[in-house]
Amino acid sequence: MRIVVTGGAGFIGSALVRHLVREAGAEVLNIDKLTYAGNLASLTSIENAPNYRFLKADICDRAAMAEAMADFRPDRIMHLAAESHVDRSITGAADFIETNVIGTFSLLEAARQYWSALPEPERSAFRFLHVSTDEVYGSLGDEGLFAETTPYDPSSPYSASKAASDHLAIAWHRTYGLPVVVSNCSNNYGPFHFPEKLIPLTILNALAGRSLPIYGSGANIRDWLYVDDHARALDLIASRGRPGEKYNVGGRNERRNIDVVQAICALMDEMRPGAGPHSGLITHVADRPGHDARYAIDATRLETELGWKARENFDSGIRNTVRWYLDNEWWWQPLRDGVYSGERLGVLKQG
Protein backbone atom coordinates (compact mmCIF):
# COMPACT_ATOMS: atom_id res chain seq x y z
CA MET A 1 0.00 0.00 0.00
CA ARG A 2 1.45 3.33 -1.11
CA ILE A 3 -0.06 6.29 0.75
CA VAL A 4 0.33 10.05 0.42
CA VAL A 5 -0.36 11.90 3.69
CA THR A 6 -0.71 15.68 3.44
CA GLY A 7 0.04 17.60 6.61
CA GLY A 8 1.99 14.66 8.00
CA ALA A 9 4.27 16.87 10.11
CA GLY A 10 1.32 18.25 12.06
CA PHE A 11 -0.19 16.83 15.24
CA ILE A 12 -2.74 14.35 13.86
CA GLY A 13 -0.82 13.88 10.63
CA SER A 14 2.39 12.82 12.39
CA ALA A 15 0.46 10.33 14.55
CA LEU A 16 -1.06 8.89 11.37
CA VAL A 17 2.32 8.70 9.60
CA ARG A 18 3.92 6.94 12.58
CA HIS A 19 1.03 4.45 12.62
CA LEU A 20 1.15 3.77 8.88
CA VAL A 21 4.94 3.35 8.79
CA ARG A 22 5.35 1.27 11.96
CA GLU A 23 2.09 -0.64 12.44
CA ALA A 24 0.59 -0.83 8.93
CA GLY A 25 3.87 -1.26 7.07
CA ALA A 26 2.74 1.09 4.30
CA GLU A 27 4.98 3.03 1.94
CA VAL A 28 4.33 6.64 3.00
CA LEU A 29 5.05 9.96 1.30
CA ASN A 30 4.53 12.80 3.76
CA ILE A 31 3.79 16.13 2.03
CA ASP A 32 3.93 19.14 4.34
CA LYS A 33 4.52 22.86 3.84
CA LEU A 34 6.10 23.09 7.33
CA THR A 35 4.18 26.11 8.60
CA TYR A 36 4.59 27.05 12.27
CA ALA A 37 2.67 23.92 13.39
CA GLY A 38 4.53 21.49 11.13
CA ASN A 39 7.39 19.87 13.00
CA LEU A 40 9.60 17.13 11.60
CA ALA A 41 10.85 16.45 15.14
CA SER A 42 7.51 14.65 15.65
CA LEU A 43 8.72 12.06 13.13
CA THR A 44 12.24 11.36 14.42
CA SER A 45 11.23 7.82 15.40
CA ILE A 46 10.55 6.87 11.77
CA GLU A 47 12.53 9.43 9.72
CA ASN A 48 15.08 6.81 8.63
CA ALA A 49 12.57 4.04 7.95
CA PRO A 50 12.95 2.60 4.43
CA ASN A 51 9.19 2.91 3.83
CA TYR A 52 9.02 6.64 4.66
CA ARG A 53 9.89 9.72 2.64
CA PHE A 54 9.20 13.44 3.04
CA LEU A 55 8.41 16.17 0.51
CA LYS A 56 8.26 19.83 1.50
CA ALA A 57 5.53 21.30 -0.69
CA ASP A 58 2.34 23.37 -0.55
CA ILE A 59 -0.96 21.68 -1.40
CA CYS A 60 -1.99 24.92 -3.16
CA ASP A 61 0.74 24.22 -5.74
CA ARG A 62 -1.22 21.97 -8.10
CA ALA A 63 1.75 21.31 -10.36
CA ALA A 64 3.83 20.12 -7.41
CA MET A 65 0.99 17.89 -6.25
CA ALA A 66 0.54 16.40 -9.72
CA GLU A 67 4.27 15.75 -9.98
CA ALA A 68 4.35 14.10 -6.55
CA MET A 69 1.48 11.77 -7.45
CA ALA A 70 2.97 10.86 -10.83
CA ASP A 71 6.30 10.08 -9.18
CA PHE A 72 5.07 8.22 -6.06
CA ARG A 73 1.98 6.58 -7.62
CA PRO A 74 -0.14 6.31 -4.46
CA ASP A 75 -2.95 3.84 -3.87
CA ARG A 76 -4.45 6.25 -1.36
CA ILE A 77 -4.34 9.94 -0.45
CA MET A 78 -5.07 10.92 3.14
CA HIS A 79 -5.57 14.69 3.26
CA LEU A 80 -4.91 16.30 6.64
CA ALA A 81 -3.05 19.48 5.65
CA ALA A 82 -4.99 22.40 7.13
CA GLU A 83 -4.84 25.51 9.24
CA SER A 84 -6.65 24.35 12.37
CA HIS A 85 -6.63 26.81 15.29
CA VAL A 86 -9.91 28.67 15.82
CA ASP A 87 -8.23 31.57 17.65
CA ARG A 88 -5.79 32.17 14.78
CA SER A 89 -8.68 32.10 12.28
CA ILE A 90 -10.42 34.95 14.13
CA THR A 91 -7.60 37.41 13.41
CA GLY A 92 -6.10 35.81 10.29
CA ALA A 93 -8.87 34.17 8.27
CA ALA A 94 -7.11 34.53 4.89
CA ASP A 95 -4.63 31.71 5.60
CA PHE A 96 -7.55 29.40 6.43
CA ILE A 97 -9.37 30.14 3.19
CA GLU A 98 -6.16 29.72 1.18
CA THR A 99 -5.03 26.41 2.68
CA ASN A 100 -8.30 24.76 3.65
CA VAL A 101 -10.44 25.76 0.66
CA ILE A 102 -8.08 26.58 -2.23
CA GLY A 103 -5.57 23.94 -1.11
CA THR A 104 -8.20 21.23 -0.92
CA PHE A 105 -9.51 22.20 -4.38
CA SER A 106 -5.97 22.06 -5.77
CA LEU A 107 -5.33 18.65 -4.23
CA LEU A 108 -8.66 17.25 -5.42
CA GLU A 109 -7.92 18.34 -8.97
CA ALA A 110 -4.42 16.86 -8.91
CA ALA A 111 -5.84 13.63 -7.47
CA ARG A 112 -8.59 13.53 -10.11
CA GLN A 113 -6.06 13.95 -12.90
CA TYR A 114 -3.90 11.16 -11.46
CA TRP A 115 -6.82 8.81 -10.70
CA SER A 116 -8.44 9.25 -14.12
CA ALA A 117 -5.31 7.89 -15.81
CA LEU A 118 -4.98 4.82 -13.58
CA PRO A 119 -5.62 1.41 -15.12
CA GLU A 120 -8.03 -1.05 -13.55
CA PRO A 121 -8.06 -2.46 -10.91
CA GLU A 122 -5.95 0.36 -9.39
CA ARG A 123 -8.57 2.93 -10.38
CA SER A 124 -11.36 1.14 -8.48
CA ALA A 125 -9.16 0.51 -5.44
CA PHE A 126 -7.97 4.14 -5.13
CA ARG A 127 -9.25 6.23 -2.20
CA PHE A 128 -9.07 9.92 -1.26
CA LEU A 129 -9.73 10.46 2.46
CA HIS A 130 -10.59 14.03 3.39
CA VAL A 131 -10.05 14.55 7.14
CA SER A 132 -12.24 17.19 8.78
CA THR A 133 -13.67 18.34 12.10
CA ASP A 134 -16.90 18.18 14.09
CA GLU A 135 -16.79 21.99 14.27
CA VAL A 136 -18.47 22.14 10.84
CA TYR A 137 -21.72 21.14 12.57
CA GLY A 138 -21.80 24.21 14.83
CA SER A 139 -22.91 24.13 18.45
CA LEU A 140 -25.02 21.57 20.31
CA GLY A 141 -27.40 22.24 23.17
CA ASP A 142 -27.38 20.20 26.36
CA GLU A 143 -28.71 17.10 24.59
CA GLY A 144 -28.01 15.22 21.39
CA LEU A 145 -24.96 14.23 19.36
CA PHE A 146 -23.51 15.13 15.97
CA ALA A 147 -24.39 12.47 13.40
CA GLU A 148 -23.16 12.21 9.81
CA THR A 149 -26.52 13.67 8.73
CA THR A 150 -26.34 16.74 11.02
CA PRO A 151 -26.71 19.93 8.94
CA TYR A 152 -23.62 22.12 8.72
CA ASP A 153 -23.70 25.32 10.79
CA PRO A 154 -20.11 26.58 11.24
CA SER A 155 -19.42 29.45 13.65
CA SER A 156 -15.77 30.45 13.09
CA PRO A 157 -13.68 31.24 10.01
CA TYR A 158 -11.83 27.97 10.71
CA SER A 159 -14.95 25.79 10.80
CA ALA A 160 -16.44 27.61 7.80
CA SER A 161 -13.29 26.90 5.78
CA LYS A 162 -13.41 23.22 6.75
CA ALA A 163 -17.12 23.04 5.89
CA ALA A 164 -16.31 24.44 2.46
CA SER A 165 -13.57 21.86 1.93
CA ASP A 166 -15.92 19.04 2.99
CA HIS A 167 -18.45 20.17 0.40
CA LEU A 168 -15.77 20.29 -2.28
CA ALA A 169 -14.61 16.76 -1.46
CA ILE A 170 -18.13 15.31 -1.65
CA ALA A 171 -18.87 17.28 -4.83
CA TRP A 172 -15.77 15.82 -6.52
CA HIS A 173 -17.16 12.38 -5.72
CA ARG A 174 -20.65 13.14 -6.98
CA THR A 175 -19.59 15.05 -10.11
CA TYR A 176 -16.43 13.28 -11.19
CA GLY A 177 -16.69 9.90 -9.46
CA LEU A 178 -13.47 10.43 -7.49
CA PRO A 179 -13.65 7.81 -4.68
CA VAL A 180 -13.72 10.25 -1.76
CA VAL A 181 -14.45 9.39 1.88
CA VAL A 182 -14.85 12.12 4.53
CA SER A 183 -14.16 11.87 8.26
CA ASN A 184 -15.17 14.39 10.94
CA CYS A 185 -13.46 14.10 14.31
CA SER A 186 -13.89 15.55 17.77
CA ASN A 187 -11.10 17.36 19.66
CA ASN A 188 -7.83 15.44 19.59
CA TYR A 189 -5.20 15.40 22.31
CA GLY A 190 -2.03 13.48 23.10
CA PRO A 191 1.74 13.60 22.49
CA PHE A 192 3.32 15.98 19.94
CA HIS A 193 0.39 18.46 20.15
CA PHE A 194 1.47 22.01 19.26
CA PRO A 195 1.31 24.00 22.52
CA GLU A 196 -1.22 26.62 21.40
CA LYS A 197 -4.14 24.23 22.08
CA LEU A 198 -5.88 23.92 25.46
CA ILE A 199 -4.35 20.71 26.85
CA PRO A 200 -0.66 21.18 25.98
CA LEU A 201 -0.86 24.90 26.79
CA THR A 202 -2.30 24.10 30.22
CA ILE A 203 0.36 21.46 30.93
CA LEU A 204 3.28 23.69 29.96
CA ASN A 205 1.91 26.80 31.67
CA ALA A 206 1.34 24.78 34.83
CA LEU A 207 4.88 23.45 34.63
CA ALA A 208 6.21 27.02 34.34
CA GLY A 209 3.95 28.36 37.12
CA ARG A 210 2.14 30.64 34.67
CA SER A 211 -1.56 31.45 34.67
CA LEU A 212 -3.96 28.88 33.19
CA PRO A 213 -6.49 30.88 31.15
CA ILE A 214 -10.06 29.60 30.89
CA TYR A 215 -12.40 31.24 28.38
CA GLY A 216 -15.52 32.55 30.12
CA SER A 217 -16.88 30.23 32.81
CA GLY A 218 -15.18 27.16 31.34
CA ALA A 219 -18.55 25.44 30.84
CA ASN A 220 -17.97 24.81 27.11
CA ILE A 221 -17.98 21.07 26.44
CA ARG A 222 -15.77 19.11 24.05
CA ASP A 223 -15.66 15.41 23.18
CA TRP A 224 -12.00 14.35 23.58
CA LEU A 225 -10.31 11.81 21.31
CA TYR A 226 -6.82 10.41 21.92
CA VAL A 227 -4.75 11.05 18.80
CA ASP A 228 -3.48 7.46 18.38
CA ASP A 229 -7.08 6.20 18.46
CA HIS A 230 -7.87 8.71 15.72
CA ALA A 231 -4.91 7.54 13.61
CA ARG A 232 -6.21 3.94 13.74
CA ALA A 233 -9.68 5.17 12.78
CA LEU A 234 -8.37 7.08 9.76
CA ASP A 235 -6.48 4.03 8.50
CA LEU A 236 -9.66 1.98 8.85
CA ILE A 237 -11.89 4.57 7.16
CA ALA A 238 -9.51 4.92 4.22
CA SER A 239 -9.24 1.14 3.91
CA ARG A 240 -12.87 0.13 4.28
CA GLY A 241 -15.03 3.26 4.19
CA ARG A 242 -17.57 3.56 1.40
CA PRO A 243 -16.88 6.25 -1.24
CA GLY A 244 -19.19 9.21 -0.92
CA GLU A 245 -19.86 8.52 2.78
CA LYS A 246 -18.91 10.39 5.94
CA TYR A 247 -17.69 8.83 9.17
CA ASN A 248 -17.70 10.67 12.50
CA VAL A 249 -14.82 9.86 14.87
CA GLY A 250 -15.30 10.59 18.56
CA GLY A 251 -13.98 9.30 21.85
CA ARG A 252 -17.27 9.46 23.79
CA ASN A 253 -15.40 11.52 26.39
CA GLU A 254 -17.35 14.72 26.95
CA ARG A 255 -15.73 17.14 29.39
CA ARG A 256 -16.21 20.79 30.32
CA ASN A 257 -13.10 22.86 29.63
CA ILE A 258 -12.81 23.75 33.32
CA ASP A 259 -12.88 20.04 34.22
CA VAL A 260 -10.14 19.28 31.68
CA VAL A 261 -7.92 21.94 33.23
CA GLN A 262 -8.72 20.76 36.76
CA ALA A 263 -7.79 17.19 35.78
CA ILE A 264 -4.45 18.39 34.41
CA CYS A 265 -3.81 20.36 37.60
CA ALA A 266 -4.47 17.27 39.74
CA LEU A 267 -2.04 15.20 37.63
CA MET A 268 0.57 17.95 37.84
CA ASP A 269 0.15 18.04 41.63
CA GLU A 270 0.86 14.31 41.63
CA MET A 271 3.70 14.17 39.08
CA ARG A 272 5.40 17.54 39.55
CA PRO A 273 4.23 19.05 42.87
CA GLY A 274 4.88 22.72 43.49
CA ALA A 275 4.49 25.08 46.41
CA GLY A 276 0.70 24.81 46.20
CA PRO A 277 -2.07 23.27 44.11
CA HIS A 278 -1.72 24.03 40.41
CA SER A 279 -5.45 24.84 40.32
CA GLY A 280 -4.53 28.12 42.01
CA LEU A 281 -3.11 29.24 38.66
CA ILE A 282 -6.52 29.07 36.91
CA THR A 283 -7.62 32.46 35.57
CA HIS A 284 -10.94 33.18 33.85
CA VAL A 285 -10.58 35.47 30.83
CA ALA A 286 -12.96 37.06 28.31
CA ASP A 287 -14.65 34.41 26.19
CA ARG A 288 -13.70 33.63 22.59
CA PRO A 289 -15.97 35.35 19.99
CA GLY A 290 -18.52 32.88 18.60
CA HIS A 291 -17.48 30.18 21.08
CA ASP A 292 -19.56 27.04 20.48
CA ALA A 293 -21.15 25.69 23.66
CA ARG A 294 -20.87 21.94 23.13
CA TYR A 295 -19.54 19.36 20.68
CA ALA A 296 -20.28 15.64 20.95
CA ILE A 297 -19.86 12.95 18.32
CA ASP A 298 -22.04 9.93 17.58
CA ALA A 299 -19.46 7.44 16.26
CA THR A 300 -21.97 4.60 15.85
CA ARG A 301 -21.45 4.23 12.07
CA LEU A 302 -17.68 3.91 12.52
CA GLU A 303 -18.05 1.51 15.45
CA THR A 304 -20.68 -0.76 13.92
CA GLU A 305 -19.88 -0.63 10.20
CA LEU A 306 -16.08 -0.67 10.45
CA GLY A 307 -15.58 -2.14 13.93
CA TRP A 308 -13.51 0.70 15.42
CA LYS A 309 -13.38 1.36 19.16
CA ALA A 310 -11.32 3.86 21.12
CA ARG A 311 -8.69 2.21 23.30
CA GLU A 312 -8.11 5.19 25.58
CA ASN A 313 -10.67 6.81 27.84
CA PHE A 314 -10.08 10.37 28.98
CA ASP A 315 -8.55 9.42 32.33
CA SER A 316 -5.95 7.12 30.78
CA GLY A 317 -5.30 9.40 27.81
CA ILE A 318 -4.79 12.58 29.81
CA ARG A 319 -2.42 10.78 32.22
CA ASN A 320 -0.38 9.53 29.24
CA THR A 321 -0.36 13.03 27.77
CA VAL A 322 0.78 14.87 30.91
CA ARG A 323 3.52 12.29 31.48
CA TRP A 324 4.69 12.61 27.86
CA TYR A 325 5.09 16.39 28.10
CA LEU A 326 6.98 16.11 31.38
CA ASP A 327 9.33 13.55 29.81
CA ASN A 328 9.85 15.23 26.41
CA GLU A 329 11.09 18.76 26.94
CA TRP A 330 13.41 18.22 23.94
CA TRP A 331 10.36 18.38 21.68
CA TRP A 332 8.37 21.27 23.12
CA GLN A 333 11.01 23.66 24.55
CA PRO A 334 12.23 24.85 21.11
CA LEU A 335 8.61 25.61 20.20
CA ARG A 336 8.04 27.60 23.39
CA ASP A 337 11.32 29.46 22.89
CA GLY A 338 11.09 30.25 19.19
CA VAL A 339 7.60 29.72 17.76
CA TYR A 340 4.86 30.24 20.35
CA SER A 341 5.50 31.24 23.97
CA GLY A 342 1.98 30.80 25.33
CA GLU A 343 0.42 34.21 24.69
CA ARG A 344 -3.32 34.50 24.06
CA LEU A 345 -4.35 34.36 20.41
CA GLY A 346 -7.50 35.49 18.58
CA VAL A 347 -8.16 38.70 20.53
CA LEU A 348 -10.08 41.25 18.46
CA LYS A 349 -8.99 44.87 18.78
CA GLN A 350 -11.70 47.21 20.04
CA GLY A 351 -12.65 50.41 18.25
N, C-alpha and C positions, 0 to 999 in steps of 0.2 A: 504494500500500500504506500503510495507516494502522495504526501499531503503538504499543501501550502497552508501555512498559518499566517495571517496578517495580524500585526500587533503582538507578535509573539514575545517581545521584550517587555510588555506591560505586565500588570499584576495577574489577571486571569489568563492572558495569553502565555505567559511564561510557565504557569502551572500546567496548562494544556500541553505545551511543547515538552516539558519534562515528562509528563505522563505518556505522550505518544512515543517519545524516543526510548524511554526506559521500560515502561510496562507493555506498550502495544508493539514495540519493535518496528514502527513505521519509519520510512524515509521522510524526513521533515525538512522543508525549506521555510525558514522563518523570515518574513518580510516585515521590516519595521523602519519607520522614519527616524526613530530615536529622538522624539520630543522630550520635554522635561521628565515625563513619566516613564519613558522607555529606558530600561536599565539592563545592559548585557550581564551585569554582575549577578542578576537573578538566574542566569543560565550557566554559571561556572561549572556546575556539576555534570553538565552534558556537552559543554562547548567543544570538547575534543572527540566526541562520539563519532564513529564513522558514518552513522545514519543521520547526522545533523549538519545543516549548513545555514548560513546567515547571509541575507542580502539587505543592505541599507537602501531603502527606496521609499517613495511616497506613493500611496495608492491613488492619488490624484493624477499621477503621471501614467496615462493609459499606455503609452508606448513602452515604458519600462515594465508595466504589468504584463503586457502582451509578450514581450521578450522573455520575461521570467517564466511564463507558462510554456512557451514554445521550447525553452531550454530544459526545464525541469520535468515537463509532461506529467502534471499531477493527476491522480485519480479523484482527488477531493480538494476543495478549497474551504477552509474554515476561517471566516472573516470576523476578526475581533478588533481590528484597528479602529480606534475612535477616540475622540475627546470625550471625557466621561465625568468631569466634576461639575455638579450643579452650580456651586458657588462661582467657579471660573466662568461658566456660561452666562451668568447674570451681568458681568461687567465686560465680557469679551465674546459675544455670541458669534462673531464672524468666523472664528476658528472652528466652531462646532458645525456651522453650515458648510464650510469648505470641506472639512474632513468627513463628517458623518453623512452628509447628503451628496455633495459632488464626488467625494472619494468613493462612496458606495456605488454611485452611478458608473464611475470610471471602471471600477473593478468588475461590476456586472457585465459591462460591455466587453471588456477584455476576456472575461470568462466565457461569454457567449460566442465570441469569435473563435476561441480555442476549442470549446465544446462542439461547435457546429462542424468542425473539420475532423473530429475524432471518428475512427471507424467503429463499427459494432464488433464486440459487445461493450467496448470501453465507453461508448457514448451513452448507453443505457445505464451503465454502472456509475457514471460520474455523479457527484453531489456537490452542491454549493450550500454550505451552512452559514446563514447570516445570524450572528449572535447579538441579541438585543437585551432590553431591560424591562422590568415590570413598570417602570416609571411612565411608559407610554400610555398606561391605562388611567393615569390621574390619581385621585385620592379616594380611598374607601372611607365609609363611615365605621361605626363600631362593629357592624356585622358584615358577613359576606367575605368572599375571596375573589381574587382575579382568576378568571378562566380564560381559555384561549379565545372564547367568543365575546369577551368583555369589550365594549366599544372603546376606542381610543379617546383620551381626553387629557393630553399632556399639559403640564402647568409651567414648565421652565423652558428656556431656550434649548437646554440639553435634551430634555425628554421630547420636545417638538422635533428636534433634528433626528433623533432616533426613530420617532414615529414615521417621519418622512422616509427614512432609509428602509424601514420595514415594508412600507407600502411599495417602494421601488422594487424590493426583492421579490415580493409576491407578484407584482405586475410583470416582472421579467419571466416568471414561471407561467403566468396565465397567457401572456402575449406571445412569448417566444418558445415556450416549452422548456426553458432552462430548469433542470431539476433542483429547485431551491427548497430548502427546509429552513424554518425560522425558529429560534429559541428566545424566550424571554425569561430572564432570571431575576431573583430577588437580590438583596444586598449581599455581596460577597465579603468575606473576611478571611484572614489567615496570614501565613508568612509571605514576605516579599511585597507587602501592600504599601504603596507610596504613602508617606506619612502626612498627606493633606487630609485624608479621610478620617472619620470619627474614631475608629478603634485604634489604629496605629498612632494617631495624633494624641489620643488620651494616654496611651501607654508611655510614649516618649516624653510628653509634658509631665506626667506623674513622676517619671524617673528623674527628670531635671528639677522637680519641685516647682514647676510653673503652673499657672492657673489652668483649670480644665473647663473650657467654655461649653455651656449647654445653651442651645438656641431656645428662647422662650422658657416655657415651664418644663421642657424635656418630655412632654407627654406624647410626642410624635412616635408612632410605632412602625418598626421595620421588621421584615421577615428575614432572618439571617441564615446565610448559606456558606458553609465552609468551602474554600476555593478548590480543594482537591476533590470534594464530592461533585462540584460543578464540572471540573475537568473530565471526570468519568462520564458524567451525563452528556457532555458535548460529544465525546467520542461515540457514545451509544446513539445519540440522535443522528449524527452524521452517517453512522453505519446502517442504522435500521429505520430511521424516520421516513415517513412517507412524503414524497415531493409535493409541495404546495400546502403542507400542513405546518401548524405551529405547535410547539411544545413548551409549556411553562415549567421552569425549574425553580423549586423552592425548598427550603430546609424545614418547613413547618416549625419554625422557631421565632415566633413573634415576641418582640421585646420593646418596651418603651426606651427611648434614648437615655433617659435618666437612669434606668435600671441597668443598661449596658455599661454606662460609666461607673455606676456603683459596683458592679461585678468586677470590673477591672481594678478599681480601688481596693477591693477586698483581696484580690489576688496579689496586687502589689504589696499590700500590708503583710501578706504571708511570705512572698518570695523576696522582697526587697524592702524590709521595714525601715521607716524613717523615724523622725522625732515624734510624729503624730499620725493619725489616720490620714491616708491620702484623700479621703472624701472631703477633708477640710479645704482642699484646693478647688472644689467645684464652684464655678461662677456662672450665674445665669446672665446671658447677654441678649440683646435685641434679636428677635426672630428673623429667620431668612425670609425674604420676599417670596410669596407664592409657595410657602412650605406645605407640602402635602401632609395630611394628618396621619394616614395609615396606609401601608402596603401589606398585602398578604397573598400568597400564591396558592392556588389549587393545582398541585402537581399530579393529580390523579391519572391523567392521560399518560404521562411519562412513566409513572409507577406501574400502571396496569398493562399498557400496550407494549412498553419496552422493558419492563422489569427492573427499573432503577430504584434504588433506595439510598437515602443519605446514610453514611456511616457515622458521622459525627453529630451529636446534639450540641446545643449551644454551650452547655457547661463544659463538655470535653473539648470542644473546639476553641473556646476562649482561653482555657487553661493552656492548651498547646500554643496558642498565638502569643500570649503574654510571655511564656517561657522562651519562645523563639526569639522575640525581640530582645529579651534580656541577654540571650546567649549569642546574638549576632550583630553586635555593634559595628563590625567591619562592613556590613551591608548598609545600614541606615545612617551612620555618622557622616559619611561624605555627602549624603543628600541633605541632612540637616545643616551642614556647614556651607554647602555651595549652591543648593538648588531651592530648598524651601525650609525656612527656619521655624515654622509654626505659627506665623502671623495669620490673622483672620482674612479670609478671602470673600469676595462677592458683596462687599459693602457699597451700596449706592450713595453717591455724593448728594447732599441736600442742596436745594436752591439752584 
